[in-house]
Amino acid sequence: HSAPTAFVSNGGVLYRERFLSPADFEAIRRECRTLRGGMRAEKDSIALRRMGLCLDRRSHTHAMLMSEAVASRIAALTGVPRLEPSDFPAELRQYGAGASMGWHRDDALYSP
């Protein structure tokens, strides 16, 4: 199956390993590690015992995840001709031991 066909046949779900280049992944991992100290318990969430924070829109991680390159890659994988990053904030989250969340659909970070 092609990625867009798999995306449609799986009800809009597509799992892709190594979506980011190793260098981009490492840069994001480094920045996120520095942010972990600012994470707080989320109180108004369907998740239980989850920690999180909104990424600063000026951060390197936010810029990389909301880039034209990432939007184009997601568009190619899903078969959607053109995607734009949404205004929904990108977040860093951590699920420690005992944390959980029931099945749900996330808000879209990109919109056609």
RAWO-V532145 format. One record per pair of residues at least 4 apart in sequence whose C-alpha atoms are under 8 Angstrom apart, sorted by the first residue. I is the first residue (numbers start at 1). J is the second residue. D is the distance in Angstrom with one decimal. If there is no record, write none. Layout:
i/j/d
I/J/D
I/J/D
This chain:
i/j/d
1/5/6.1
1/6/6.0
2/6/6.2
3/7/6.0
3/14/7.6
3/77/5.2
3/78/6.4
3/79/7.9
4/8/6.3
4/76/7.4
4/77/5.4
4/78/4.3
4/79/4.8
5/9/6.1
5/78/7.8
6/10/5.9
6/14/7.0
7/11/6.6
7/12/5.0
7/13/5.5
7/14/5.2
7/77/7.7
7/78/5.8
8/12/5.4
8/13/7.7
8/78/7.7
10/14/7.1
14/78/8.0
18/22/7.6
20/24/6.0
20/25/5.7
21/25/6.0
22/26/6.1
23/27/6.2
24/28/6.2
24/64/7.8
25/29/6.1
26/30/6.1
27/31/6.3
27/61/7.7
28/32/6.0
28/60/7.5
28/61/5.3
29/33/6.1
30/34/6.7
31/35/6.6
31/60/7.7
31/61/7.0
32/36/6.4
32/61/7.8
32/92/7.4
35/39/7.1
38/53/7.1
39/51/5.7
39/52/4.8
39/53/5.2
39/93/7.8
40/51/5.1
40/52/5.5
40/53/6.7
41/49/6.7
41/50/5.9
41/51/4.4
41/52/6.5
42/47/7.9
42/49/7.3
42/50/5.9
42/51/5.7
42/52/6.4
46/101/6.3
46/102/7.5
47/99/7.3
47/100/5.7
47/101/4.4
47/102/7.3
48/99/5.3
48/100/5.2
48/101/6.2
49/95/7.1
49/96/7.4
49/98/7.2
49/99/4.8
49/100/7.1
50/93/7.0
50/94/5.9
50/95/5.1
50/96/7.0
50/99/5.9
50/100/7.5
51/93/5.6
51/94/5.1
51/95/6.6
52/91/6.9
52/92/5.5
52/93/4.2
52/94/6.2
53/91/5.7
53/92/5.5
53/93/6.7
54/89/6.4
54/90/6.0
54/91/4.3
54/92/6.3
55/59/6.9
55/61/7.8
55/62/6.4
55/89/7.2
55/90/5.7
55/91/5.3
55/92/6.5
56/62/6.9
57/62/5.6
57/63/7.1
58/62/6.9
58/63/6.9
59/63/6.3
60/64/6.1
61/65/6.1
62/66/6.0
62/90/6.8
63/67/5.8
64/70/7.4
65/70/6.3
66/70/6.6
66/71/7.0
66/85/5.8
67/71/6.3
68/72/6.0
69/73/6.2
70/74/6.2
71/75/6.1
71/82/7.8
71/83/5.7
71/84/6.6
71/85/7.2
71/110/7.5
72/76/6.2
72/82/7.2
72/83/7.1
73/77/6.2
74/78/6.1
74/83/7.9
75/79/5.6
75/80/4.8
75/81/5.9
75/82/6.0
75/83/6.2
76/80/6.8
76/81/7.4
80/112/7.0
81/112/7.7
82/112/5.8
83/110/5.9
83/111/5.4
83/112/4.6
84/110/5.3
84/111/5.4
84/112/6.3
85/109/5.8
85/110/4.3
85/111/6.4
86/108/7.2
86/109/5.1
86/110/5.0
86/111/6.1
87/109/7.5
88/107/7.7
88/108/7.6
88/109/6.1
89/109/7.9
90/109/7.6
95/99/5.3
95/100/7.2
